[in-house]
Structures are given as C-alpha cells and as structure tokens.
Amino acid sequence: MKQFQLATSLACGPDALTALDRLGGRRVLVITDAFMASSALMDTVRGHLGSAEITVFDQVQPNPDVQAVARGLRAFLDCAPEALLALGGGSPIDTAKAVRKIALEQGQPLSAGFYVVPTTSGTGSEVSSFAVVTDPEHDAKLPMTSPDMVADVAILDPDAVRTCPPTLTADSGMDALSHAVEAYVALDHNDITDALAEKALRLISANLVASFRDGNDLAAREHQQNAATMAGIAFENSGLGIVHGLSHAIGGSFHVAHGRLNGILMPHVIGFNAGELGFGAATLSPIAERYAQLAAAIGIDAATRRGLVTGLVDFITAIRRDLDMPASLTDAGVDRAAFRAAIPQLSQTALRDFCTSGNPRPVTAHELAGLLAHAL
C-alpha cells in the first residue's frame, strides 16, 4: 500500500509573513540564531506578532548539537509558550523540532501551534518529520524522526531568503536537488511524490543558479523556495537513500556542509544504483529506468536509457560547477589520510543510518566503503 500525507499548512509567496498576524496576543518562543535575532527580518516578524509576548532563544549554531537542544528546551519550559516559531535555516528549524518533540514528551503542548519561517531554500525541514542533531562527544550526527516534529504552518516568503549568502544558497540548493533525485527513486515513491520531485527538479534547474548569482532576483528565490519545499514533501513520504546515509556519516566526523557533500556523492550513488555490477557496470539495473525517467522529465534528451542516466549525472555536475562547489571530498578540504583511515567506521555508520533503508538498491558496508573511496 502506498501512502501520502501533508500535515503542514503552507503560506507562500510575497507577503506570506502576514500569516503570523494571527498569533498576536500569544506567548511565542522564537528559536533562531544570533545573526537572525538582530536582523531586519526579525524586526518584521516582531511587527507581525503585534502584542504577542515574545521570548527569543538565539543560541543555535550551525549543525546544532544536543547541548543547544537542551538549552532550547530550558527556554521553552521557562516561558511556557502557546506558540513556537522557528526562524532561520535548517539548524534553527531542526533545533525547534527537537525541542517541540521533547516538550511534548514532558507534557508541554502548544495550544497555538508550531510555525516555521525558513531563511534558506533547501532542507525541506519546514515540512518534514526529520531533524539532524550533532553529538560532539561521539563526533556523530543523530538523525531523528517523529510526527511530533512536523510544523503546523510553514511560511515561504521570498523576502525571508533574499539575503541568504551565495555559498549558503548553493549548499542548501544542492540539498534540495538531492532530495528530489533520491525521493524519485526511493523504495516508497509513488505517483504523488514522483510529481513533486519532478516539478521540484525542473524549478531547481531553472532557478538555483539564478538565485545564487543574484540574491535579489525574488522570482528565482520564490521558485527555488517552492522547489525545496516540494522536494521536502516528496522525501517525507517516499524516503531517501544512501546519498543522505553517507552524507550524515561524513558530516558528523569531517564537518563538511551537508549540501556540499550531497553534491559530491550524488554522481557516485547514481552510478552505483543504476549499475548491476557496481561502478562502471556494462549493464544497467531496472533502477536505471527510474533515473532515466527523471532525466527525461526535466528535458534531458538522449537516445538510450544509459544516455539519459549519464545526462542526469552531467546535469548535476554542471549545476555543481556553476555553483562553484567542490567535485570531490579532497576538493572540499577533507584530509585524505584521515578519511581513508575512517572509511571502515564511516561505512558502518552509513549502513545504520535510517535514510539508507530507503535506497532502491540493497547495499553492504563493503559497497558503501567503495563509494566513500570513489568520492575522495
């Protein structure tokens, strides 16, 4: 049986931030980072919240760790908010999601809901039940999933992402691209997730590089924002695969940006999933048909299935190049000797990652180790 659900209401487009007007007069906890807490966007948010009693928790860092979640939970319990608002990229959103989950477990529900205003266009966290928190003691990333972490309302206002820096635009955009590709071939894909992934990838192909080159192109920003959310809805229902399983493992130990890792890994994973015999296979697996269909859906033209799959890889590498992103882990600054020594542990960590279970091709730790070596 195939299933599809969307628990989050969406407010989209210019002036979408006016959806916050309904929260006036409530106690609201805003979870964000220090930069965003002092930004003009925060001033705009305050204006829409009107007479609400606002508490701001701004101690979120990139790749939030378990200590940040604990501090955020303390802020939540201290102010007993009626509404929770996550303002920022994936890190503040994931922190807020983890805080909400734990608060609910401790008998502290939200009477006025959980709102999310993303300021990057990539993670899809605004519509997913997933979050990733870092455990610095064990040098690992901890993927989490729970229906309690799903936002009630996501606000997609292009003005909220207008000042997103080019590098972060690239990293988050490549993350969205990887969500669309992996959702399309994941084990639990269905016609609805396929449609969302296809449309997301078409929008990304037309708008990601444009928004990277000109952050004030609000039309491109809006389309890229919508694409990221569509891809998020798709993978929330279909699952992901070993691009994310591997990326979580590498990121926890070598601290390379998640979207950057996904851009490096995708061509290798597509080659592995599509080839019956692994890297450089002479024959293609039935999974290759899915990649070929996705390639055709975004306008790639080739006479054969192999040509379409190759075209999809070329499409990804071309976007990666246009975004000035690294093509290998070495290019991303990873120490080769340290990485080679870590491959056995990384492959085991990736094998256990919950995203790996959605991969369309069964995989072993030995095969994951091979992918890691190829990506170096």
N, C-alpha and C positions, 0 to 999 in steps of 0.2 A: 504494500500500500504506500502510495506517495502522499506526503502532507506538505502544506504550505500555511504559514501564519505570519501575520504582521501585527504586533501588539502596540506599536508606536504610531501616534498621530504625527503627521508632518505638516509644518508650516513652511512654505517655500517661496523664494523669490524676494525681490526688493520689498522692504518694509515688513518682512516676516517677523522681525523683532517685536512688532506690535502685539504679537501673541502673548508677550509677557505682561501686557496690561491687566490681564485677568487675575494676576497674582497680587495686586495691590491690597494692602492691609493685612498681609500674612507675615508670619515669621519665615524668613528664607535664609538658608545656608548656601552661600556660593563657594564652590570648590574650584580653584583656579591656580595659576602660578603668579609669582611676584610681578613679572612684567605685565601680564594681562590685568592684574589688580589695579595698576596705576595707569591704565591705558584710556584713550578716549572711548573705546568700545565699552569699558566698564562704566564710564560716565553715562553712556547711552542706556545701558542696561539699568542702572540706578534710576534714570528718568522714567523708564517704562514700569519699574516696580513701584513707583509712586510712594505711597505711605507705608510700604512694607517695612518691617523691622529686619534689617539685613545684617547678617554676620558673614564675613569673608574669611575663608581659610585659603591662604595663598602660599603654602609651604610645599607645593608639588614641584618636583624636579623632573627632568626627562628620565624616562624609564623608572617610574615610581616604584619604591621599594615597600616592604612590609611595614617599615617604621613610619613612612608617610601615611599609609593607610591607618595605622594605629593612631597617629596624631589627628588625622581627619575624623576618625570615629570619636575621639575625645571631644573635638569641636562640635560634632553632631549631638552627642549626648549632653553637652553643656548648654547648648542653645535650644534643644528640642524643637527643631524646625517643623513647620507644617509643609513646606516645600523645599526641595533640594534642586539646585541649579548648578550644572557643570558647565564651565566656560573655558574653552581652550581646545587644544589638540587632543590626541589620544591619551596623553599622560593624565591630565586633569579628569578627563571623562572616565578612564579606567579606574582612577582613584575613587571618584564619586560612586561608581558602580560597586566597587568592593565595599565601600563604606555603607552604602544602602543595604547591601546583602547582609552584612554583619549586624547592622542596626535592626533590621527586620528579625533576624535570629534572636536578638536580645529584646524583642517585644516593643520596638520603637518604629511603628509605621509612619508613613507620610499621608496626611489627610488631604493635601492639596497637590500631590504628585511630584514626579521627578522629571525635570526639564533639562535638555541638553542644547547648548549653542556651540557647535563645532567651529573652530577658527582655522582648521586645516581641512583639506579635501582628500581623504584617503583611507582612514582607518575603518570607516563604516561602524565605528563603535557606538554611534548615536542610535543605531537600530539593531544592534546585536546583543546577544546574551553572553558575550565573551569579554574577558579582560585579561590583561597580562601584567603581573606584578613581579618585581625582581626580588630575589632572596640573596642579598650580598654575602651573607655568611657562607652560603654554599655556591656562590658565583653562578647562579642559575636563574632562569626566567620561569615563572609559575603561571601557566595558562589556567584560567578559571572559567567556568561556565555555570550559569544558573538563570532560570526565568526571573528571579528576583532582581537581576541586574539590568533588565530591559527598561529603557526610558519610556515614560508615558508620552512625552511630547519632544520631538526634535525640531529645532528651528534652523532652517537653512537659508540664511540671509547672505547674499554675496558680499555685502559690505563688511560682514564679520571675517571674511577671508581675504579681503583686499590687501591688507598689509602683511600677509604671510610671506616671509622671505623666499627668494628663489630656490635656495637649497632645500628648504623645508617643503616648498611646493613640489619640487622634484621627488623627494623621498616619499612624501605622502601620496603623490600621484602614482608613483610606481607601485606602491602598496595597493592602491585601488585597482590598478591594472592586473596585478597578480590575483586579487580577489575574483575579478571577473573570469580570468582564464581558469583558475582552479575550480571555481564554482561550476563552470560549464562541464567539466569532465569528472567531477566528484561522484562518488558512488550513489549519493542520494539526490542527484539532479533530477529535475522534472521539467515539463514544458514551461511552467511559470518561471522557474529560476533560469532556464535557458534564455527566455525572452529578456529578462532583466540583465543577465550577463552580456548578451549580445548588444543590447542598447547601450549599456554602460561602456563597453569597449569601443563602440562607434563614437560615443561622446568623448571618451578619453583620447581617441586617435585624432579628433578634430580640435580639442581644446586644451589638452595638458601642456603641450609645448607653448601654445599661445599664452596661457596664463603664467607660465614660467618666464617667458620673455617680457611680458607686460602685465604686472600685477593689477594695474588699473583697468584692464580690459574686463569690465564687470560681466559682459555677456559670456566670455570664456570662463570666468570664475564661476558664474552661476551654473553653466552646463557641467563643468568639472565637479562642482559640489554635488549636483544631482547624480552624476555618474558614480561618485564614490558611495553615495547612499544606496543607489540601485544595486551596486556590487555587494554592499553590506547586507542588504535584504536577501540577495541571492545566496551568499555563503552561509547566512544564518539558517537557511532552510536546506541547503544542499551539502554543506560541509566544505572542507578544504582538502589539502593534501600535503605532500612531502616538501613542497617549497616552504610552507609555513612550519612544518615539523623541523626541518633543517635550520631554518632561519631563527626559530626560537632557541635552538641549541647553541648555534654560533653566537647569537647576540648576547646570550647570558654570560658567555666566557670572554668574548673578544670585543664586545661593546661597539659594534658597527651598527649604524642606523638600520632599522628593520626594513624599510622600503628599499634601501640600497642593497641589502642582502638579497631581497626577493628579486631585484633586477639582475643580479649576478647569477642566481640559482635557476631562474625560470628556463633559459635555453637548455641547460643540462637536464633538468627534470622532464621537459617536453621530449627531448631525445630519448631519455630512459623509458618513459611511459609509452611512447609510440613504438619503440623498437622491441621486437620479440626476443632478441638475443642481447639486449643491452646496448651499450654505446656503439654507435656506428653500425647498427644491425643492417643486414642486407634485406631483411623483410620487415614489414610493419605489422603491428598488432591491431586488433579491432579498435583499440583505444585511439589509434591514429585517426580513425574516421571521425571521432568527436573533434579532435583538433582541426581536421580538415574542414569540417562543417563550420566551426567557429571562424576559421580563416576566410572561408567563402562569404560568411555573413557580414564581415567587415570590409568586403570588397577586394580581397586578395585574389588575384587571377592566376591560375596555373592549370595545366592540362592533366595532372595526375595528383593522386592523394599525397604522395611524397612531396610533390612540388608545393602543395598547399601547406603542409606541415612545415616545410622549410621556409615558406613565405611568412608563416606566423612567427617563427623564430627570428627571421630577418626584420620583421615589423617591430618586435620587442627590442632587438639590439639597436635598431635605428632610433627609436624613441630614447633609449638609454643614452645613446651618443648625443642626441640633440639636447638632452638634459645635463650633459657634462658629468655623467655618472660613471663610476668605475666598472670595468668589464670583468674583473677578477678580484678575488679576496686580497691578493698581493697588491693590486692597484688601490684597494681600499685601505691599505696600511696594515694589513694583518702580517705578523711575523711568521715567515714560512716554517721555520724550525719548530717554533712553539705550536703552530697549528698542526703540523704533521704528528707531533707527539700527542696532541689532544684528540686526533681523529677517532681512535677506538672508543673513548668516552663519549665524544660528541655523537657518534653513530648510535650508541645505546640510548642516549638521551632523546635523540630524534625519533628513534623507534618507539619509545614510550609516549611521545607527545600525542595528545588526543587528536590533533589535526591529521596525523599520519594515517589514522584508521580510515579516513575518507578518501585516501588516494585510490585511483581506479585500478592501479596495478599493485598486487601484493609485493611487499618489499622486505628484505632482510637487512640485518645490521651490516653485513658484508657489502651489500649493494649500496647502502647509504654511505658507507666509508668510501666506496668508489666515487660516488657523486661529490663528496666533500673534497677528495683529492683532485678531481677534474676542475672544481670551482676555484682551486687555489691558483 
